């Protein structure tokens, strides 16, 4: 788990991928609520049917979130006893950093 967290710190991008540290959250429940809200908000601004969303205890996946078939995952982890959120995007078509920045900003607007 520590390796995953260390690998996700800050913002990074590789071909087709972008990762962001979304910061701490008050608790795991609030982290998951925010993650679901981010994807719901994103889907409101798309004019086509959004793909599948899968919720787990600590991960929210959004598959085929736009016409390009981009995928995103928000992970809610407890690190050193404190809940923390991370975002990973895979983009087939456009710069994943643009989507990362948009979703990151939306997540941060749902502060507690």
N, C-alpha and C positions, 0 to 999 in steps of 0.2 A: 504494500500500500504506500509506503514512504517513497518508493521509487516512482510510482505513478504520480504522486503529488509533486515530487521534485522535477519530474519531466514536464509537468503542466504549468509550472510557475511562470508568471509573466505572460507576454504575448509572443507567439511564435508562428511561423508559417513555412510549410514545405509545399512542393508542387501539389496543388489541389486541396491542401489542408491548412487550417488555421486553428490556433488554440488560444484561449484567454483565461486568465485567472479572474473570476468574477468577484472575488473577495469573500469576507466572512459573512455569515448570516446568524441571526439570533438562535435559531434551532433548525433541526433537520426538516421539520414540518414546513416552516416558512420558506426554506430553500426550495422544497418541492413545489409549493404553491407558486412561488415566483417563476420557477422553470416552466410550469404549465401555462402560466399567464403570458410569458414571453412568446411561446409558440402559438397560443390562441391569438394574441395580438398580431403576430406575423401573418397568420392565415387570414385575418380580416382585410389585409391590404393586398391580397392576391386575388385575382379575378377567376381563378380556376379552382378545381377541387384539390384540396391539399391532401397529401398522402397520409399514411398511417402514423399515429402517435402511440408509443408504448410507454407505459409508466411502470416502474419497478419501485422497490423500497428506497433506492438512493440514486436512480438514474431516470431521466426522461429522454426518450429517443424521438426524433421527428424525422421520418423518412419521406423523401420526395416532397420537400416543403415548398417547391416552386416549379415552374415549367422546365427548369434545367435539371431537375431531379436531385437537387442538393439535399444532403443529410446533415443533421446536427444532433449532438448529445450534450445535455447538461448533467453533470455529475455532482452530487451533493455528498461530500465526505466529511467525516470528523477527523481533524488532524490536531493532535495534542489536546484532545477533548473539546475542540471548538469546531462547529460546523463551517464548512467552506465550500464554495461553488466553483466549478470549472466548466468551460465550454469548449467543445471540439466540433469543427465544421469540415465537411468534405464537399467541395464544389466541383462539378464537372465542367461548367461553362464559364463562370465569371471568377473574379478575384475573391477567394474565400475571406480575405481580410475585410472586405466591405461588408459581407454578411456578418462576420464576427463582430465588427464594430457596432453594427446596428443592433444585434441581439444583446451584446454586452451593455450597451446604453439602456436598452429597454429593461434588462434585468436590474440595473442599478436604479432605475426610476421607481421600482417597486420596493423601495426601502421601507423600513418598518417604523 
